[in-house]
Amino acid sequence: MITVAVSGINAADNPGPGVGIIRALKESSLDIRTIGLAYDAMEPGIYLDHLVDKSYIMPYPSGDVKSFMERIRYIHSVENLNVIISTLDAELPVFMDIEPELASLGIYMLIPTKKMFALRNKGKLKELGEAIDVKTPKYISCTSYGDLVHATQEVAFPCMIKGPFYEAFKAHNQAEADGYFKKLAAKWGFPIIAQQFIEGQEYDVIGCGDGTGQNMGLFAIKKMTTTALGKVWNAISIKNDRLLEACNRLLKHLSWRGGFEFEVLIEAQSDEIFLLEINPRFPAWVYMSAACGINLPERMVRCLMDMEYDTHSNYSSGKIMIRYTNEILKDISDFEKISSYGELENKTMEVS
């Protein structure tokens, strides 16, 4: 059995990727015990008996790195972890710092280096786009209200106001831009990005890089509907050679290591590809790729465990993902256990 710990199990209105990753792993050909790494006792993944075998509360990655590592050491002493899959931008820098120590314990990760992580930063998209021959919308990084006013004058309205890690909002005037700027800065800090709005259709490509410039398979979608927070809600799988070729150029340029999401927009008028964002981990809709035949979480685990894995990108196009909400009922004692002791073992209920 392979024991895999996965973060980002908050499957709420702004879902993390963790539940989708765990679902893909549970439906793979591997025998896997799944450990959920949560930051709050109300994260739904903690209580999903059929997916998460046991959950642990983690200290926030913005705190002391020593405490973060000590918590993982404790979990490892109980669970004998083999792999950790990090799914949150905010925790990746911490895992980059402790990855060598984790490897010495026999816990393996496939994540970008600090250099890779910095090169795909939202504030460096222009340089990255030029390097892989893909256009980028005009954007300006803002660390003050004065910067924002200057930026909106430069990029014009409507424009996109984007946080450093998550969330993006379309602003039609200065008042809206001001409101989004304050909201994002309070939640995520700086810099805030003011970006030119381009009329067109958004597409995503996800994959996993092996660190040598090669991929473990690519999977592309066209976004159909998104939430107010910009999360994909409905999507359709597509084949687009231009997108996949651009994505491969990115992988080779960065020698990317780990999961990623390549977000682009194809302008309606010119049919040009514009690079919007590179997310340095699997997105929340990653299960869709597994359901269409490209199980990227499984391939990542196989790679880390020195097992054979597929690298093909032969998947079904024309498949629609329909995300929905659901409810689960748990005994209050489960909430009390995770709140009091910081861990919860799930036992799937047997139906007689």
C-alpha positions, 0 to 999 in steps of 0.5 A, spaced: 500 500 500 502 507 498 500 512 503 499 519 500 497 525 503 494 531 499 492 538 501 487 542 499 481 538 501 476 544 502 471 542 497 466 548 498 464 554 493 472 555 492 474 548 492 481 546 493 484 541 488 485 535 494 478 532 493 479 531 486 486 528 486 484 523 492 478 521 487 483 520 481 487 516 486 482 512 489 479 510 482 486 508 479 490 501 479 494 503 485 492 501 492 492 507 496 491 510 503 489 517 503 491 522 508 487 529 508 491 535 510 486 540 512 487 547 515 480 548 518 475 543 522 470 544 517 473 542 510 468 538 507 474 533 505 475 531 512 468 527 512 468 524 506 469 517 508 469 514 501 475 518 499 479 520 505 481 515 510 484 519 515 485 527 516 490 531 520 489 539 521 496 542 519 499 549 522 498 555 517 504 555 512 504 562 513 507 561 520 513 557 523 516 552 518 519 548 524 512 547 527 509 545 520 515 540 519 514 537 526 507 536 524 509 532 518 514 528 522 508 526 527 503 524 521 509 520 518 510 517 525 503 514 525 502 513 517 509 512 514 507 517 508 510 515 501 508 521 498 505 528 499 501 532 493 501 539 495 495 543 492 495 550 494 500 556 492 500 559 499 504 552 502 508 551 496 514 555 498 514 552 505 514 545 501 520 547 497 524 549 503 523 542 507 522 538 501 530 535 502 528 533 509 522 530 507 526 526 502 531 524 507 525 521 511 522 517 505 517 522 503 517 524 496 514 530 492 514 532 485 513 540 486 517 546 482 523 549 484 523 556 487 526 559 481 521 555 477 515 558 481 518 565 481 518 565 473 511 563 472 509 569 477 503 573 475 508 579 475 512 576 470 508 573 464 510 578 459 517 575 459 515 568 460 510 569 454 515 572 449 520 566 451 514 561 449 512 565 443 505 566 446 502 573 447 500 576 454 495 581 455 497 588 458 498 588 465 501 592 471 503 590 478 500 594 484 502 595 491 498 601 492 492 605 491 496 610 487 499 604 483 492 602 481 489 608 479 495 609 474 494 602 472 487 602 470 488 608 466 494 604 462 490 598 461 483 601 460 476 599 462 473 594 463 479 590 466 481 584 470 483 585 477 487 579 480 490 577 486 497 574 487 495 567 488 487 566 487 481 570 485 480 575 479 474 580 478 472 584 472 472 591 473 468 596 469 470 602 472 474 605 477 469 604 483 469 597 482 477 596 481 478 600 488 473 595 491 476 589 488 483 592 490 481 593 497 478 586 497 484 582 494 489 586 498 486 584 505 485 577 503 491 575 499 496 581 500 500 584 494 501 585 489 495 586 485 495 585 478 491 590 473 490 586 467 487 588 460 481 585 458 480 581 452 474 579 449 475 571 447 474 564 450 478 561 455 481 555 455 486 551 460 491 545 459 493 541 465 499 536 466 505 534 470 512 535 468 517 530 470 523 536 471 526 534 465 522 538 460 517 532 458 510 531 460 506 525 463 500 527 459 496 533 457 489 535 458 485 541 455 478 544 456 474 549 454 471 553 460 463 553 459 461 557 466 465 559 472 463 561 479 464 568 481 471 567 484 473 564 477 473 557 478 471 552 473 464 550 474 462 547 467 467 545 462 468 541 455 474 537 453 477 539 447 483 537 442 487 543 440 494 542 437 496 549 438 494 549 445 498 543 447 504 545 443 504 552 447 504 548 453 510 543 451 514 549 449 513 552 457 515 545 460 521 545 456 523 552 457 522 552 465 524 544 465 517 544 469 517 539 475 510 537 478 503 539 476 500 545 473 495 549 469 496 553 463 490 558 463 489 562 456 484 566 452 483 565 445 481 572 442 475 572 438 477 577 433 484 575 431 484 567 434 491 569 437 492 565 444 494 570 450 497 567 456 493 569 462 496 565 468 500 559 470 498 555 476 503 551 479 499 545 481 493 541 479 487 545 479 480 543 482 477 540 476 483 535 475 478 529 476 476 530 469 482 529 466 482 522 470 475 521 468 477 522 460 483 517 461 489 521 463 490 520 471 495 525 472 495 524 480 496 517 479 502 518 474 505 523 479 505 517 484 507 512 480 513 517 478 515 518 485 515 511 487 519 509 481 513 505 478 512 505 470 507 510 468 503 512 462 505 519 458 500 519 452 495 524 451 490 520 448 483 522 451 476 523 450 474 530 447 467 532 447 466 530 454 462 535 459 464 536 466 458 538 470 460 540 477 454 540 483 453 541 490 451 535 495 450 534 503 453 529 507 451 528 515 456 526 520 455 525 527 457 531 531 463 527 535 467 527 529 467 534 528 469 534 536 475 529 535 478 533 529 477 540 533 480 537 539 485 532 537 487 535 530 486 528 527 480 524 525 480 516 522 474 515 517 470 509 517 466 507 511 459 506 514 456 499 512 449 499 509 445 492 512 
